[in-house]
Amino acid sequence: MDRRTFIGTLVGVLAAPLVAEAHQAGKVYRLGMLMPGVRGDPSSPLTANILPVILRELGYIEGQNLVIERRFAEGKLDRLPGLARELVQLRLDVLVAASPLPVRAAKDATKTIPVVMLLSYSDPVELGFVASLARPGGNITGVVLAAEPTMVAKRLELIKEAVPRVARIAVLATNEAPSRTQVQWAEKAAPALAVTLVAVEVHDADYDRAFATIVAERADALSVVASVILSTGRQRIIQLAAKHRLPAIYDWREHVEEGGLMAYGSSVSAFTRRAAVYVDRIFKGANPAELPVERATKFELVINLKTAKALGLTIPRSLLQRADEVIQ
């Protein structure tokens, strides 16, 4: 992979190329997907849409040798335990869970079905999902983004550098624990940047109400925390940020590709591709207890100049020179 390469805790264990080995003749694999957000447009670059495409590259074709059972909580997080139990009844070979609450629901629902987790800004050891990153020890493994407070602070610093006049920055979050933790990190970083934070939580995917609060609080910029729920709603978030002329910074590069101003973080596609490696290995008989959890340790800054122009912004040359990619 390129500069967005993910570096594993124990690289050698997962160093096999993304090439499908011979599958069991006549075997039909059953994959469950438990997501906290909405289904979204099938063409959107979301994990639920990207994973089947990557698995197809590996020889798993939905409708032939692969059955995928998808469940979406649609932002109603109290639905997750029931959805997890529903999936467990389907005799899955692997269950993919994105973000801590779906992983917790999966963990509570099964001790035997392998679970591949995708986490951002959460420590799976601290949450009790695995015994250690190197040797998970149970039925859960997967990939995580580095849980570093500096990531949140860096986004505030970057949006302040891009728009020096900003004095009030809204932080869009959810009621998930990792989301609230990121808000706390942002609040600690704000004084050094001489900005006031306005924390706004989205409930039941009601982005219009959240942005009404942001506007009422007179925020002049926006930082969106890393969250699977907010990622699935990113098109609406980007539209509302444009409508209210709010310069915004996000965690995934895909936000910028779809019209967001800036992002500092990783890539949904790259993150999902690494998770697909785990699904493939487990389908082929690997024991999740012995597959090290992989951590993302490489991040990038992406800027959309077309969006900057629409907002009437001139991005400082010094910032453009540091960007990993500038979208014209």
PyMOL commands that set and color helices and strands:
alter all, ss='L'
color gray80, all
select helices_A, chain A and resi 11-14+47-57+77-88+100-109+149-162+177-193+207-216+228-232+234-243+253-257+268-283+288-290+305-310+317-322
alter helices_A, ss='H'
color red, helices_A
select strands_A, chain A and resi 7-8+29-35+66-72+94-98+115-120+140-145+168-173+196-201+221-224+248-252+262-266+294-296+300-304+325-327
alter strands_A, ss='S'
color yellow, strands_A
deselect
rebuild
show_as cartoon
